[in-house]
Amino acid sequence: GLFGTVYGIMNSFIGIAESNTTNLAVVAPGIAEALLATGIGLFAAIPAVIFYNYFNTRIASYGARADGFNAELMNSISRQLDKGA
């Protein structure tokens, strides 16, 4: 992803420095390498973020249900204690 992008751009600059010119034949391979690395990184990152958000939402839903159950349980115990007193 990001490391490959930086590496590809660095290769472009190295190619420019070594050839002392900025023609497309010197710059294009490094830029292509950088774009490929960026594309692969996005290909991995986008589904990962989607799955993360899905599971994070599910976990939050279970937490909210547990909080609701806890409140109902505490109310029930409180009513039982009030009846006994």
N, CA, C and O atoms as a Maestro MAE file, in Angstrom:
{
 s_m_m2io_version
 :::
 2.0.0
}

f_m_ct {
 s_m_title
 :::
 protein
 m_atom[340] {
  # First column is atom index #
  i_m_mmod_type
  r_m_x_coord
  r_m_y_coord
  r_m_z_coord
  i_m_residue_number
  s_m_chain_name
  s_m_pdb_residue_name
  s_m_pdb_atom_name
  i_m_atomic_number
  :::
  1 25 0.809 -1.183 0.000 1 A "GLY " " N  " 7
  2 3 0.000 0.000 0.000 1 A "GLY " " CA " 6
  3 2 0.858 1.256 0.000 1 A "GLY " " C  " 6
  4 15 1.448 1.641 -1.009 1 A "GLY " " O  " 8
  5 25 0.901 1.868 1.156 2 A "LEU " " N  " 7
  6 3 1.590 3.150 1.285 2 A "LEU " " CA " 6
  7 2 3.096 3.001 1.081 2 A "LEU " " C  " 6
  8 15 3.716 3.829 0.415 2 A "LEU " " O  " 8
  9 25 3.682 1.957 1.647 3 A "PHE " " N  " 7
  10 3 5.122 1.753 1.478 3 A "PHE " " CA " 6
  11 2 5.475 1.557 0.007 3 A "PHE " " C  " 6
  12 15 6.461 2.114 -0.475 3 A "PHE " " O  " 8
  13 25 4.681 0.772 -0.703 4 A "GLY " " N  " 7
  14 3 4.932 0.561 -2.130 4 A "GLY " " CA " 6
  15 2 4.774 1.830 -2.944 4 A "GLY " " C  " 6
  16 15 5.495 2.045 -3.918 4 A "GLY " " O  " 8
  17 25 3.822 2.677 -2.543 5 A "THR " " N  " 7
  18 3 3.639 3.955 -3.228 5 A "THR " " CA " 6
  19 2 4.864 4.839 -3.053 5 A "THR " " C  " 6
  20 15 5.379 5.407 -4.016 5 A "THR " " O  " 8
  21 25 5.319 4.947 -1.823 6 A "VAL " " N  " 7
  22 3 6.510 5.762 -1.543 6 A "VAL " " CA " 6
  23 2 7.718 5.192 -2.270 6 A "VAL " " C  " 6
  24 15 8.517 5.944 -2.827 6 A "VAL " " O  " 8
  25 25 7.859 3.874 -2.271 7 A "TYR " " N  " 7
  26 3 8.985 3.227 -2.940 7 A "TYR " " CA " 6
  27 2 8.956 3.502 -4.448 7 A "TYR " " C  " 6
  28 15 9.995 3.781 -5.045 7 A "TYR " " O  " 8
  29 25 7.776 3.424 -5.064 8 A "GLY " " N  " 7
  30 3 7.658 3.691 -6.502 8 A "GLY " " CA " 6
  31 2 7.987 5.133 -6.848 8 A "GLY " " C  " 6
  32 15 8.665 5.395 -7.841 8 A "GLY " " O  " 8
  33 25 7.516 6.064 -6.041 9 A "ILE " " N  " 7
  34 3 7.833 7.477 -6.279 9 A "ILE " " CA " 6
  35 2 9.328 7.720 -6.093 9 A "ILE " " C  " 6
  36 15 9.933 8.476 -6.853 9 A "ILE " " O  " 8
  37 25 9.925 7.085 -5.089 10 A "MET " " N  " 7
  38 3 11.377 7.218 -4.891 10 A "MET " " CA " 6
  39 2 12.130 6.692 -6.105 10 A "MET " " C  " 6
  40 15 13.114 7.295 -6.533 10 A "MET " " O  " 8
  41 25 11.678 5.573 -6.661 11 A "ASN " " N  " 7
  42 3 12.322 5.029 -7.861 11 A "ASN " " CA " 6
  43 2 12.212 6.001 -9.029 11 A "ASN " " C  " 6
  44 15 13.139 6.111 -9.832 11 A "ASN " " O  " 8
  45 25 11.099 6.701 -9.131 12 A "SER " " N  " 7
  46 3 10.962 7.710 -10.192 12 A "SER " " CA " 6
  47 2 11.983 8.816 -10.015 12 A "SER " " C  " 6
  48 15 12.640 9.220 -10.975 12 A "SER " " O  " 8
  49 25 12.119 9.305 -8.796 13 A "PHE " " N  " 7
  50 3 13.094 10.368 -8.546 13 A "PHE " " CA " 6
  51 2 14.530 9.889 -8.756 13 A "PHE " " C  " 6
  52 15 15.374 10.639 -9.246 13 A "PHE " " O  " 8
  53 25 14.801 8.652 -8.387 14 A "ILE " " N  " 7
  54 3 16.142 8.092 -8.618 14 A "ILE " " CA " 6
  55 2 16.413 8.000 -10.117 14 A "ILE " " C  " 6
  56 15 17.509 8.322 -10.574 14 A "ILE " " O  " 8
  57 25 15.407 7.558 -10.886 15 A "GLY " " N  " 7
  58 3 15.557 7.488 -12.344 15 A "GLY " " CA " 6
  59 2 15.801 8.848 -12.960 15 A "GLY " " C  " 6
  60 15 16.606 8.980 -13.882 15 A "GLY " " O  " 8
  61 25 15.108 9.870 -12.457 16 A "ILE " " N  " 7
  62 3 15.325 11.234 -12.954 16 A "ILE " " CA " 6
  63 2 16.742 11.685 -12.640 16 A "ILE " " C  " 6
  64 15 17.420 12.271 -13.483 16 A "ILE " " O  " 8
  65 25 17.183 11.406 -11.419 17 A "ALA " " N  " 7
  66 3 18.525 11.840 -11.012 17 A "ALA " " CA " 6
  67 2 19.610 11.135 -11.815 17 A "ALA " " C  " 6
  68 15 20.604 11.754 -12.193 17 A "ALA " " O  " 8
  69 25 19.425 9.849 -12.078 18 A "GLU " " N  " 7
  70 3 20.449 9.092 -12.803 18 A "GLU " " CA " 6
  71 2 20.514 9.472 -14.280 18 A "GLU " " C  " 6
  72 15 21.592 9.451 -14.874 18 A "GLU " " O  " 8
  73 25 19.381 9.818 -14.876 19 A "SER " " N  " 7
  74 3 19.386 10.116 -16.308 19 A "SER " " CA " 6
  75 2 19.536 11.607 -16.599 19 A "SER " " C  " 6
  76 15 19.745 11.999 -17.747 19 A "SER " " O  " 8
  77 25 19.431 12.428 -15.573 20 A "ASN " " N  " 7
  78 3 19.527 13.884 -15.723 20 A "ASN " " CA " 6
  79 2 18.501 14.439 -16.708 20 A "ASN " " C  " 6
  80 15 18.732 15.470 -17.339 20 A "ASN " " O  " 8
  81 25 17.376 13.755 -16.835 21 A "THR " " N  " 7
  82 3 16.295 14.224 -17.703 21 A "THR " " CA " 6
  83 2 14.966 13.800 -17.098 21 A "THR " " C  " 6
  84 15 14.917 12.920 -16.238 21 A "THR " " O  " 8
  85 25 13.908 14.419 -17.544 22 A "THR " " N  " 7
  86 3 12.588 14.085 -16.997 22 A "THR " " CA " 6
  87 2 11.634 13.627 -18.093 22 A "THR " " C  " 6
  88 15 10.492 14.082 -18.153 22 A "THR " " O  " 8
  89 25 12.088 12.744 -18.942 23 A "ASN " " N  " 7
  90 3 11.177 12.254 -19.980 23 A "ASN " " CA " 6
  91 2 10.292 11.139 -19.423 23 A "ASN " " C  " 6
  92 15 10.571 10.575 -18.365 23 A "ASN " " O  " 8
  93 25 9.245 10.842 -20.142 24 A "LEU " " N  " 7
  94 3 8.241 9.891 -19.685 24 A "LEU " " CA " 6
  95 2 8.806 8.485 -19.493 24 A "LEU " " C  " 6
  96 15 8.380 7.771 -18.585 24 A "LEU " " O  " 8
  97 25 9.745 8.085 -20.322 25 A "ALA " " N  " 7
  98 3 10.326 6.745 -20.222 25 A "ALA " " CA " 6
  99 2 11.063 6.548 -18.903 25 A "ALA " " C  " 6
  100 15 11.174 5.419 -18.424 25 A "ALA " " O  " 8
  101 25 11.558 7.608 -18.320 26 A "VAL " " N  " 7
  102 3 12.281 7.515 -17.049 26 A "VAL " " CA " 6
  103 2 11.308 7.516 -15.876 26 A "VAL " " C  " 6
  104 15 11.492 6.771 -14.913 26 A "VAL " " O  " 8
  105 25 10.283 8.342 -15.954 27 A "VAL " " N  " 7
  106 3 9.375 8.545 -14.828 27 A "VAL " " CA " 6
  107 2 8.261 7.498 -14.772 27 A "VAL " " C  " 6
  108 15 7.851 7.100 -13.682 27 A "VAL " " O  " 8
  109 25 7.769 7.049 -15.914 28 A "ALA " " N  " 7
  110 3 6.588 6.190 -15.973 28 A "ALA " " CA " 6
  111 2 6.711 4.876 -15.204 28 A "ALA " " C  " 6
  112 15 5.758 4.513 -14.515 28 A "ALA " " O  " 8
  113 25 7.823 4.137 -15.275 29 A "PRO " " N  " 7
  114 3 7.866 2.869 -14.539 29 A "PRO " " CA " 6
  115 2 7.688 3.038 -13.028 29 A "PRO " " C  " 6
  116 15 6.976 2.260 -12.393 29 A "PRO " " O  " 8
  117 25 8.325 4.040 -12.466 30 A "GLY " " N  " 7
  118 3 8.176 4.268 -11.025 30 A "GLY " " CA " 6
  119 2 6.775 4.700 -10.650 30 A "GLY " " C  " 6
  120 15 6.242 4.274 -9.625 30 A "GLY " " O  " 8
  121 25 6.174 5.548 -11.480 31 A "ILE " " N  " 7
  122 3 4.802 5.988 -11.221 31 A "ILE " " CA " 6
  123 2 3.842 4.806 -11.348 31 A "ILE " " C  " 6
  124 15 2.925 4.666 -10.540 31 A "ILE " " O  " 8
  125 25 4.044 3.962 -12.346 32 A "ALA " " N  " 7
  126 3 3.197 2.778 -12.512 32 A "ALA " " CA " 6
  127 2 3.321 1.852 -11.310 32 A "ALA " " C  " 6
  128 15 2.325 1.303 -10.838 32 A "ALA " " O  " 8
  129 25 4.537 1.681 -10.819 33 A "GLU " " N  " 7
  130 3 4.764 0.854 -9.630 33 A "GLU " " CA " 6
  131 2 4.033 1.448 -8.424 33 A "GLU " " C  " 6
  132 15 3.419 0.721 -7.644 33 A "GLU " " O  " 8
  133 25 4.103 2.762 -8.279 34 A "ALA " " N  " 7
  134 3 3.432 3.431 -7.165 34 A "ALA " " CA " 6
  135 2 1.917 3.279 -7.262 34 A "ALA " " C  " 6
  136 15 1.255 3.013 -6.259 34 A "ALA " " O  " 8
  137 25 1.365 3.447 -8.467 35 A "LEU " " N  " 7
  138 3 -0.081 3.319 -8.634 35 A "LEU " " CA " 6
  139 2 -0.552 1.886 -8.409 35 A "LEU " " C  " 6
  140 15 -1.633 1.668 -7.861 35 A "LEU " " O  " 8
  141 25 0.241 0.918 -8.822 36 A "LEU " " N  " 7
  142 3 -0.106 -0.479 -8.579 36 A "LEU " " CA " 6
  143 2 -0.147 -0.764 -7.081 36 A "LEU " " C  " 6
  144 15 -1.078 -1.404 -6.590 36 A "LEU " " O  " 8
  145 25 0.858 -0.292 -6.363 37 A "ALA " " N  " 7
  146 3 0.887 -0.497 -4.913 37 A "ALA " " CA " 6
  147 2 -0.306 0.185 -4.240 37 A "ALA " " C  " 6
  148 15 -0.903 -0.370 -3.318 37 A "ALA " " O  " 8
  149 25 -0.646 1.380 -4.700 38 A "THR " " N  " 7
  150 3 -1.800 2.091 -4.140 38 A "THR " " CA " 6
  151 2 -3.088 1.323 -4.417 38 A "THR " " C  " 6
  152 15 -3.932 1.184 -3.533 38 A "THR " " O  " 8
  153 25 -3.238 0.829 -5.635 39 A "GLY " " N  " 7
  154 3 -4.431 0.059 -5.992 39 A "GLY " " CA " 6
  155 2 -4.569 -1.206 -5.169 39 A "GLY " " C  " 6
  156 15 -5.665 -1.531 -4.711 39 A "GLY " " O  " 8
  157 25 -3.476 -1.921 -4.975 40 A "ILE " " N  " 7
  158 3 -3.516 -3.142 -4.169 40 A "ILE " " CA " 6
  159 2 -3.855 -2.805 -2.721 40 A "ILE " " C  " 6
  160 15 -4.625 -3.515 -2.075 40 A "ILE " " O  " 8
  161 25 -3.277 -1.721 -2.218 41 A "GLY " " N  " 7
  162 3 -3.592 -1.295 -0.855 41 A "GLY " " CA " 6
  163 2 -5.064 -0.953 -0.692 41 A "GLY " " C  " 6
  164 15 -5.685 -1.336 0.299 41 A "GLY " " O  " 8
  165 25 -5.626 -0.235 -1.658 42 A "LEU " " N  " 7
  166 3 -7.055 0.096 -1.603 42 A "LEU " " CA " 6
  167 2 -7.921 -1.149 -1.748 42 A "LEU " " C  " 6
  168 15 -8.969 -1.257 -1.112 42 A "LEU " " O  " 8
  169 25 -7.484 -2.093 -2.587 43 A "PHE " " N  " 7
  170 3 -8.216 -3.345 -2.775 43 A "PHE " " CA " 6
  171 2 -8.316 -4.116 -1.462 43 A "PHE " " C  " 6
  172 15 -9.325 -4.771 -1.203 43 A "PHE " " O  " 8
  173 25 -7.283 -4.041 -0.640 44 A "ALA " " N  " 7
  174 3 -7.307 -4.714 0.660 44 A "ALA " " CA " 6
  175 2 -8.008 -3.869 1.722 44 A "ALA " " C  " 6
  176 15 -8.719 -4.408 2.570 44 A "ALA " " O  " 8
  177 25 -7.815 -2.557 1.684 45 A "ALA " " N  " 7
  178 3 -8.309 -1.692 2.757 45 A "ALA " " CA " 6
  179 2 -9.820 -1.473 2.704 45 A "ALA " " C  " 6
  180 15 -10.471 -1.457 3.748 45 A "ALA " " O  " 8
  181 25 -10.380 -1.306 1.528 46 A "ILE " " N  " 7
  182 3 -11.810 -0.986 1.437 46 A "ILE " " CA " 6
  183 2 -12.683 -2.117 1.989 46 A "ILE " " C  " 6
  184 15 -13.561 -1.839 2.806 46 A "ILE " " O  " 8
  185 25 -12.487 -3.375 1.586 47 A "PRO " " N  " 7
  186 3 -13.288 -4.438 2.208 47 A "PRO " " CA " 6
  187 2 -13.017 -4.574 3.712 47 A "PRO " " C  " 6
  188 15 -13.925 -4.885 4.482 47 A "PRO " " O  " 8
  189 25 -11.777 -4.344 4.122 48 A "ALA " " N  " 7
  190 3 -11.465 -4.439 5.549 48 A "ALA " " CA " 6
  191 2 -12.246 -3.403 6.345 48 A "ALA " " C  " 6
  192 15 -12.751 -3.709 7.425 48 A "ALA " " O  " 8
  193 25 -12.352 -2.192 5.834 49 A "VAL " " N  " 7
  194 3 -13.112 -1.141 6.527 49 A "VAL " " CA " 6
  195 2 -14.598 -1.483 6.541 49 A "VAL " " C  " 6
  196 15 -15.277 -1.254 7.542 49 A "VAL " " O  " 8
  197 25 -15.100 -2.022 5.453 50 A "ILE " " N  " 7
  198 3 -16.520 -2.404 5.402 50 A "ILE " " CA " 6
  199 2 -16.813 -3.478 6.445 50 A "ILE " " C  " 6
  200 15 -17.776 -3.358 7.202 50 A "ILE " " O  " 8
  201 25 -15.993 -4.525 6.490 51 A "PHE " " N  " 7
  202 3 -16.204 -5.584 7.481 51 A "PHE " " CA " 6
  203 2 -16.016 -5.068 8.900 51 A "PHE " " C  " 6
  204 15 -16.758 -5.462 9.800 51 A "PHE " " O  " 8
  205 25 -15.041 -4.198 9.115 52 A "TYR " " N  " 7
  206 3 -14.819 -3.623 10.441 52 A "TYR " " CA " 6
  207 2 -16.053 -2.859 10.900 52 A "TYR " " C  " 6
  208 15 -16.510 -3.038 12.030 52 A "TYR " " O  " 8
  209 25 -16.593 -2.015 10.039 53 A "ASN " " N  " 7
  210 3 -17.781 -1.241 10.407 53 A "ASN " " CA " 6
  211 2 -18.983 -2.143 10.660 53 A "ASN " " C  " 6
  212 15 -19.764 -1.892 11.578 53 A "ASN " " O  " 8
  213 25 -19.135 -3.185 9.855 54 A "TYR " " N  " 7
  214 3 -20.242 -4.123 10.051 54 A "TYR " " CA " 6
  215 2 -20.146 -4.790 11.415 54 A "TYR " " C  " 6
  216 15 -21.116 -4.800 12.173 54 A "TYR " " O  " 8
  217 25 -18.980 -5.347 11.731 55 A "PHE " " N  " 7
  218 3 -18.831 -6.044 13.004 55 A "PHE " " CA " 6
  219 2 -18.846 -5.084 14.182 55 A "PHE " " C  " 6
  220 15 -19.332 -5.440 15.255 55 A "PHE " " O  " 8
  221 25 -18.331 -3.888 14.009 56 A "ASN " " N  " 7
  222 3 -18.368 -2.895 15.077 56 A "ASN " " CA " 6
  223 2 -19.814 -2.509 15.397 56 A "ASN " " C  " 6
  224 15 -20.168 -2.335 16.563 56 A "ASN " " O  " 8
  225 25 -20.644 -2.377 14.368 57 A "THR " " N  " 7
  226 3 -22.060 -2.074 14.572 57 A "THR " " CA " 6
  227 2 -22.766 -3.221 15.277 57 A "THR " " C  " 6
  228 15 -23.579 -3.001 16.175 57 A "THR " " O  " 8
  229 25 -22.454 -4.446 14.869 58 A "ARG " " N  " 7
  230 3 -23.066 -5.615 15.521 58 A "ARG " " CA " 6
  231 2 -22.678 -5.693 16.988 58 A "ARG " " C  " 6
  232 15 -23.525 -5.976 17.835 58 A "ARG " " O  " 8
  233 25 -21.415 -5.449 17.299 59 A "ILE " " N  " 7
  234 3 -20.954 -5.497 18.687 59 A "ILE " " CA " 6
  235 2 -21.631 -4.400 19.504 59 A "ILE " " C  " 6
  236 15 -22.031 -4.643 20.643 59 A "ILE " " O  " 8
  237 25 -21.765 -3.209 18.948 60 A "ALA " " N  " 7
  238 3 -22.446 -2.119 19.654 60 A "ALA " " CA " 6
  239 2 -23.904 -2.483 19.909 60 A "ALA " " C  " 6
  240 15 -24.451 -2.154 20.962 60 A "ALA " " O  " 8
  241 25 -24.537 -3.160 18.955 61 A "SER " " N  " 7
  242 3 -25.919 -3.590 19.129 61 A "SER " " CA " 6
  243 2 -26.039 -4.586 20.279 61 A "SER " " C  " 6
  244 15 -26.959 -4.489 21.091 61 A "SER " " O  " 8
  245 25 -25.116 -5.538 20.350 62 A "TYR " " N  " 7
  246 3 -25.133 -6.494 21.456 62 A "TYR " " CA " 6
  247 2 -24.891 -5.793 22.788 62 A "TYR " " C  " 6
  248 15 -25.490 -6.159 23.799 62 A "TYR " " O  " 8
  249 25 -24.025 -4.796 22.796 63 A "GLY " " N  " 7
  250 3 -23.774 -4.028 24.018 63 A "GLY " " CA " 6
  251 2 -25.017 -3.289 24.472 63 A "GLY " " C  " 6
  252 15 -25.318 -3.249 25.665 63 A "GLY " " O  " 8
  253 25 -25.742 -2.703 23.528 64 A "ALA " " N  " 7
  254 3 -26.977 -1.992 23.869 64 A "ALA " " CA " 6
  255 2 -28.027 -2.964 24.402 64 A "ALA " " C  " 6
  256 15 -28.747 -2.646 25.348 64 A "ALA " " O  " 8
  257 25 -28.112 -4.136 23.803 65 A "ARG " " N  " 7
  258 3 -29.059 -5.147 24.294 65 A "ARG " " CA " 6
  259 2 -28.687 -5.605 25.688 65 A "ARG " " C  " 6
  260 15 -29.561 -5.802 26.532 65 A "ARG " " O  " 8
  261 25 -27.392 -5.778 25.942 66 A "ALA " " N  " 7
  262 3 -26.944 -6.186 27.274 66 A "ALA " " CA " 6
  263 2 -27.246 -5.094 28.297 66 A "ALA " " C  " 6
  264 15 -27.637 -5.401 29.423 66 A "ALA " " O  " 8
  265 25 -27.075 -3.839 27.930 67 A "ASP " " N  " 7
  266 3 -27.396 -2.733 28.831 67 A "ASP " " CA " 6
  267 2 -28.888 -2.716 29.150 67 A "ASP " " C  " 6
  268 15 -29.279 -2.498 30.297 67 A "ASP " " O  " 8
  269 25 -29.714 -2.946 28.140 68 A "GLY " " N  " 7
  270 3 -31.161 -3.000 28.357 68 A "GLY " " CA " 6
  271 2 -31.546 -4.144 29.268 68 A "GLY " " C  " 6
  272 15 -32.379 -3.977 30.159 68 A "GLY " " O  " 8
  273 25 -30.950 -5.307 29.055 69 A "PHE " " N  " 7
  274 3 -31.213 -6.458 29.919 69 A "PHE " " CA " 6
  275 2 -30.782 -6.160 31.345 69 A "PHE " " C  " 6
  276 15 -31.487 -6.505 32.293 69 A "PHE " " O  " 8
  277 25 -29.638 -5.526 31.502 70 A "ASN " " N  " 7
  278 3 -29.133 -5.180 32.826 70 A "ASN " " CA " 6
  279 2 -30.101 -4.241 33.542 70 A "ASN " " C  " 6
  280 15 -30.378 -4.428 34.727 70 A "ASN " " O  " 8
  281 25 -30.613 -3.244 32.843 71 A "ALA " " N  " 7
  282 3 -31.560 -2.299 33.444 71 A "ALA " " CA " 6
  283 2 -32.844 -3.012 33.856 71 A "ALA " " C  " 6
  284 15 -33.368 -2.762 34.942 71 A "ALA " " O  " 8
  285 25 -33.358 -3.901 32.995 72 A "GLU " " N  " 7
  286 3 -34.563 -4.654 33.338 72 A "GLU " " CA " 6
  287 2 -34.326 -5.557 34.541 72 A "GLU " " C  " 6
  288 15 -35.181 -5.657 35.420 72 A "GLU " " O  " 8
  289 25 -33.191 -6.202 34.582 73 A "LEU " " N  " 7
  290 3 -32.864 -7.083 35.700 73 A "LEU " " CA " 6
  291 2 -32.773 -6.295 37.001 73 A "LEU " " C  " 6
  292 15 -33.296 -6.734 38.025 73 A "LEU " " O  " 8
  293 25 -32.126 -5.154 36.974 74 A "MET " " N  " 7
  294 3 -31.997 -4.331 38.178 74 A "MET " " CA " 6
  295 2 -33.366 -3.822 38.636 74 A "MET " " C  " 6
  296 15 -33.635 -3.773 39.836 74 A "MET " " O  " 8
  297 25 -34.232 -3.445 37.694 75 A "ASN " " N  " 7
  298 3 -35.587 -3.015 38.051 75 A "ASN " " CA " 6
  299 2 -36.374 -4.158 38.677 75 A "ASN " " C  " 6
  300 15 -37.087 -3.963 39.662 75 A "ASN " " O  " 8
  301 25 -36.245 -5.339 38.107 76 A "SER " " N  " 7
  302 3 -36.942 -6.506 38.639 76 A "SER " " CA " 6
  303 2 -36.460 -6.829 40.046 76 A "SER " " C  " 6
  304 15 -37.274 -7.095 40.931 76 A "SER " " O  " 8
  305 25 -35.172 -6.809 40.261 77 A "ILE " " N  " 7
  306 3 -34.618 -7.075 41.596 77 A "ILE " " CA " 6
  307 2 -35.079 -6.002 42.575 77 A "ILE " " C  " 6
  308 15 -35.420 -6.309 43.717 77 A "ILE " " O  " 8
  309 25 -35.091 -4.766 42.144 78 A "SER " " N  " 7
  310 3 -35.530 -3.667 43.002 78 A "SER " " CA " 6
  311 2 -36.997 -3.836 43.398 78 A "SER " " C  " 6
  312 15 -37.359 -3.612 44.553 78 A "SER " " O  " 8
  313 25 -37.841 -4.231 42.443 79 A "ARG " " N  " 7
  314 3 -39.257 -4.453 42.760 79 A "ARG " " CA " 6
  315 2 -39.423 -5.604 43.743 79 A "ARG " " C  " 6
  316 15 -40.233 -5.529 44.668 79 A "ARG " " O  " 8
  317 25 -38.655 -6.666 43.539 80 A "GLN " " N  " 7
  318 3 -38.738 -7.807 44.449 80 A "GLN " " CA " 6
  319 2 -38.301 -7.412 45.857 80 A "GLN " " C  " 6
  320 15 -38.908 -7.841 46.838 80 A "GLN " " O  " 8
  321 25 -37.262 -6.605 45.961 81 A "LEU " " N  " 7
  322 3 -36.796 -6.158 47.273 81 A "LEU " " CA " 6
  323 2 -37.815 -5.222 47.924 81 A "LEU " " C  " 6
  324 15 -38.013 -5.266 49.138 81 A "LEU " " O  " 8
  325 25 -38.463 -4.373 47.115 82 A "ASP " " N  " 7
  326 3 -39.477 -3.464 47.652 82 A "ASP " " CA " 6
  327 2 -40.692 -4.236 48.169 82 A "ASP " " C  " 6
  328 15 -41.278 -3.854 49.182 82 A "ASP " " O  " 8
  329 25 -41.077 -5.322 47.481 83 A "LYS " " N  " 7
  330 3 -42.200 -6.147 47.927 83 A "LYS " " CA " 6
  331 2 -41.876 -6.837 49.245 83 A "LYS " " C  " 6
  332 15 -42.740 -6.991 50.109 83 A "LYS " " O  " 8
  333 25 -40.630 -7.246 49.386 84 A "GLY " " N  " 7
  334 3 -40.223 -7.967 50.597 84 A "GLY " " CA " 6
  335 2 -40.044 -7.055 51.792 84 A "GLY " " C  " 6
  336 15 -40.064 -7.526 52.929 84 A "GLY " " O  " 8
  337 25 -39.871 -5.768 51.569 85 A "ALA " " N  " 7
  338 3 -39.594 -4.862 52.687 85 A "ALA " " CA " 6
  339 2 -40.825 -4.378 53.383 85 A "ALA " " C  " 6
  340 15 -40.731 -3.611 54.341 85 A "ALA " " O  " 8
  :::
 }
 m_bond[339] {
  # First column is bond index #
  i_m_from
  i_m_to
  i_m_order
  :::
  1 1 2 1
  2 2 3 1
  3 3 4 2
  4 3 5 1
  5 5 6 1
  6 6 7 1
  7 7 8 2
  8 7 9 1
  9 9 10 1
  10 10 11 1
  11 11 12 2
  12 11 13 1
  13 13 14 1
  14 14 15 1
  15 15 16 2
  16 15 17 1
  17 17 18 1
  18 18 19 1
  19 19 20 2
  20 19 21 1
  21 21 22 1
  22 22 23 1
  23 23 24 2
  24 23 25 1
  25 25 26 1
  26 26 27 1
  27 27 28 2
  28 27 29 1
  29 29 30 1
  30 30 31 1
  31 31 32 2
  32 31 33 1
  33 33 34 1
  34 34 35 1
  35 35 36 2
  36 35 37 1
  37 37 38 1
  38 38 39 1
  39 39 40 2
  40 39 41 1
  41 41 42 1
  42 42 43 1
  43 43 44 2
  44 43 45 1
  45 45 46 1
  46 46 47 1
  47 47 48 2
  48 47 49 1
  49 49 50 1
  50 50 51 1
  51 51 52 2
  52 51 53 1
  53 53 54 1
  54 54 55 1
  55 55 56 2
  56 55 57 1
  57 57 58 1
  58 58 59 1
  59 59 60 2
  60 59 61 1
  61 61 62 1
  62 62 63 1
  63 63 64 2
  64 63 65 1
  65 65 66 1
  66 66 67 1
  67 67 68 2
  68 67 69 1
  69 69 70 1
  70 70 71 1
  71 71 72 2
  72 71 73 1
  73 73 74 1
  74 74 75 1
  75 75 76 2
  76 75 77 1
  77 77 78 1
  78 78 79 1
  79 79 80 2
  80 79 81 1
  81 81 82 1
  82 82 83 1
  83 83 84 2
  84 83 85 1
  85 85 86 1
  86 86 87 1
  87 87 88 2
  88 87 89 1
  89 89 90 1
  90 90 91 1
  91 91 92 2
  92 91 93 1
  93 93 94 1
  94 94 95 1
  95 95 96 2
  96 95 97 1
  97 97 98 1
  98 98 99 1
  99 99 100 2
  100 99 101 1
  101 101 102 1
  102 102 103 1
  103 103 104 2
  104 103 105 1
  105 105 106 1
  106 106 107 1
  107 107 108 2
  108 107 109 1
  109 109 110 1
  110 110 111 1
  111 111 112 2
  112 111 113 1
  113 113 114 1
  114 114 115 1
  115 115 116 2
  116 115 117 1
  117 117 118 1
  118 118 119 1
  119 119 120 2
  120 119 121 1
  121 121 122 1
  122 122 123 1
  123 123 124 2
  124 123 125 1
  125 125 126 1
  126 126 127 1
  127 127 128 2
  128 127 129 1
  129 129 130 1
  130 130 131 1
  131 131 132 2
  132 131 133 1
  133 133 134 1
  134 134 135 1
  135 135 136 2
  136 135 137 1
  137 137 138 1
  138 138 139 1
  139 139 140 2
  140 139 141 1
  141 141 142 1
  142 142 143 1
  143 143 144 2
  144 143 145 1
  145 145 146 1
  146 146 147 1
  147 147 148 2
  148 147 149 1
  149 149 150 1
  150 150 151 1
  151 151 152 2
  152 151 153 1
  153 153 154 1
  154 154 155 1
  155 155 156 2
  156 155 157 1
  157 157 158 1
  158 158 159 1
  159 159 160 2
  160 159 161 1
  161 161 162 1
  162 162 163 1
  163 163 164 2
  164 163 165 1
  165 165 166 1
  166 166 167 1
  167 167 168 2
  168 167 169 1
  169 169 170 1
  170 170 171 1
  171 171 172 2
  172 171 173 1
  173 173 174 1
  174 174 175 1
  175 175 176 2
  176 175 177 1
  177 177 178 1
  178 178 179 1
  179 179 180 2
  180 179 181 1
  181 181 182 1
  182 182 183 1
  183 183 184 2
  184 183 185 1
  185 185 186 1
  186 186 187 1
  187 187 188 2
  188 187 189 1
  189 189 190 1
  190 190 191 1
  191 191 192 2
  192 191 193 1
  193 193 194 1
  194 194 195 1
  195 195 196 2
  196 195 197 1
  197 197 198 1
  198 198 199 1
  199 199 200 2
  200 199 201 1
  201 201 202 1
  202 202 203 1
  203 203 204 2
  204 203 205 1
  205 205 206 1
  206 206 207 1
  207 207 208 2
  208 207 209 1
  209 209 210 1
  210 210 211 1
  211 211 212 2
  212 211 213 1
  213 213 214 1
  214 214 215 1
  215 215 216 2
  216 215 217 1
  217 217 218 1
  218 218 219 1
  219 219 220 2
  220 219 221 1
  221 221 222 1
  222 222 223 1
  223 223 224 2
  224 223 225 1
  225 225 226 1
  226 226 227 1
  227 227 228 2
  228 227 229 1
  229 229 230 1
  230 230 231 1
  231 231 232 2
  232 231 233 1
  233 233 234 1
  234 234 235 1
  235 235 236 2
  236 235 237 1
  237 237 238 1
  238 238 239 1
  239 239 240 2
  240 239 241 1
  241 241 242 1
  242 242 243 1
  243 243 244 2
  244 243 245 1
  245 245 246 1
  246 246 247 1
  247 247 248 2
  248 247 249 1
  249 249 250 1
  250 250 251 1
  251 251 252 2
  252 251 253 1
  253 253 254 1
  254 254 255 1
  255 255 256 2
  256 255 257 1
  257 257 258 1
  258 258 259 1
  259 259 260 2
  260 259 261 1
  261 261 262 1
  262 262 263 1
  263 263 264 2
  264 263 265 1
  265 265 266 1
  266 266 267 1
  267 267 268 2
  268 267 269 1
  269 269 270 1
  270 270 271 1
  271 271 272 2
  272 271 273 1
  273 273 274 1
  274 274 275 1
  275 275 276 2
  276 275 277 1
  277 277 278 1
  278 278 279 1
  279 279 280 2
  280 279 281 1
  281 281 282 1
  282 282 283 1
  283 283 284 2
  284 283 285 1
  285 285 286 1
  286 286 287 1
  287 287 288 2
  288 287 289 1
  289 289 290 1
  290 290 291 1
  291 291 292 2
  292 291 293 1
  293 293 294 1
  294 294 295 1
  295 295 296 2
  296 295 297 1
  297 297 298 1
  298 298 299 1
  299 299 300 2
  300 299 301 1
  301 301 302 1
  302 302 303 1
  303 303 304 2
  304 303 305 1
  305 305 306 1
  306 306 307 1
  307 307 308 2
  308 307 309 1
  309 309 310 1
  310 310 311 1
  311 311 312 2
  312 311 313 1
  313 313 314 1
  314 314 315 1
  315 315 316 2
  316 315 317 1
  317 317 318 1
  318 318 319 1
  319 319 320 2
  320 319 321 1
  321 321 322 1
  322 322 323 1
  323 323 324 2
  324 323 325 1
  325 325 326 1
  326 326 327 1
  327 327 328 2
  328 327 329 1
  329 329 330 1
  330 330 331 1
  331 331 332 2
  332 331 333 1
  333 333 334 1
  334 334 335 1
  335 335 336 2
  336 335 337 1
  337 337 338 1
  338 338 339 1
  339 339 340 2
  :::
 }
}
